[in-house]
Amino acid sequence: MRRLTICGLGLAIAIAAALGTGSTVSAQEPAAPTSVVIAGSNSFAQYCVVCHGKDAKGTGQLAASLAKKPANLTELAMRNGGTYPRDLVFQVIDGRKPVKGHGGGDMPEWGAAFTASTPNDAEAVKRRIESLVEYLATRQIK
């Protein structure tokens, strides 16, 4: 039992360190539950890393082959006057706010893709996108 506790503590510390690297949270924004951030991290690894890279800086394996370089997703807050633009990030991911390379081009509209994989469950789609939004919030540089 003691071994499981130590392993669990080690895992918790490793996750906290990984999620905390280079992240900032504005004083006015409550931190998302860890489970939401972990779900977003998993979705990012599955759907976004190939273009945006593990570092979320647009350095994925396919980045060089794309007509438009993928965005550096760690600078979203910095480019928005220091405030992480949650609503805009959500809209870009779900396809309501088209940007060059997102939808209609190199980047899939993930709202449509998630809806196709989870038909008749708009709340599940919303939660998936929100988890990505929250994960990206943890990746913002100062």
N, C-alpha and C positions, 0 to 999 in steps of 0.2 A: 504494500500500500504506500509506504514511504517513497519507493522508487517512482510510482505513478505520480505522486504529488510533485516530486522534484522534476520529472519530465514535463509535467503540465506547466509548472512554473517557468521552466526553461523555454517552452514553446510560447508562453504568454509574453515573456521578455523579448524573444526573437521577433514576434509579430509586432509588438509595440515599437521596437527599434526600427523595424523595416517600415512601418507606417509613419513613424515620426521623423524619418530622415528628410530634411529639407522642407518640412511642412509648417504651415502657420495657420492659425485659426483666429479670425477677427474676434475681438471682445464681444461684439454684438451678435455673433453667430454661435448658437449652441453647437457643441460637438455632436456629430452623428454617433449613434450606437456602434460599437465595434463590429457587431455582426453585419450591419449594413455596409460598413467600409470593407470588411472582408469579402462580402458578396460582390461588391463593386470591383475589388481587386481581382477576384476570380474572373468576372466578366471582362475586365480590361485585358487580362492575360489571354482569354479565349478569343476576343473579337478585335482588340485594338492594337496589341503589341506588334503585329506583323507590319503595320504602317508607322505607328507612333513610337515604337520601341519600348523596351522594358523601362527605360528611364523617362518615358512620356515626352521626349524632346524631339520627336519626329525622326528618329534614327532607326526605324524598323527595317527588316530585311527587304521589304518592297519599296522603301522610300525612294531610293535612287532611280527606280524604274517608273515612277509616277510623274505625270506631266506637271503637277503642282506638289511641291514638297509638303508633307504632312505638318500640321501645326505643332509647335512646341507647347504642349499642354501644361507645362509647369509655370508658364508666364501669363496665364489668363488674368489673374488678379493684378499683377504688376501692370499689364497693358490696360487695365480698367481702373486706374487710379487707386490701386491698393485694395479694392473690394472684389472678391470672387463673384463673378456674374452667374449665380446658380440658375436663374430662369433662362438666360441666354444659352448656357451650356446644355440645359435640358432640351430646349427647343432645337438646337443644332443636332443633338444626338437623335432626337425623335423625328427629325426631318421637317419640322414646321418652319425652321429658320434656315433656309438653304444658304450654304456658303460654298465657294468654289472648291471643288474636290469632295464635298459632302453631297451625297445623293447625286442624281443626274450626271455622274462622272465617276471618279475613282472611288469615292466613299459611299458605302451603302447607307441608306436611311434606316437606322437601327430600329426605329419605332415600327416600321412596316415589317422588318425581319422578325422582331420579337413578337409582333402580333400574329404573324403567320405561324410561328412555332408555339404560340399559346392562344389559339383562337378562343373567342368568347370569354376572355379574362383580361379586360382592360386594366384592372387593378394590378395584376401580376406584371403586365408590361410596364406600367407606371413605376412599380417598385424596382424593377430591373434597371430602368433608366435612372431613377433616383439614386440607386446604389452606385452607379457609375459616376453620377454628379458628385456624390459625397466622397467617393474615392479620389476623384480628381481634386477636390478641395484640399485633401491631405497632401497632395503633391506640389502645391504652390510654393514658389520661392519668394523670399523677401525682396 
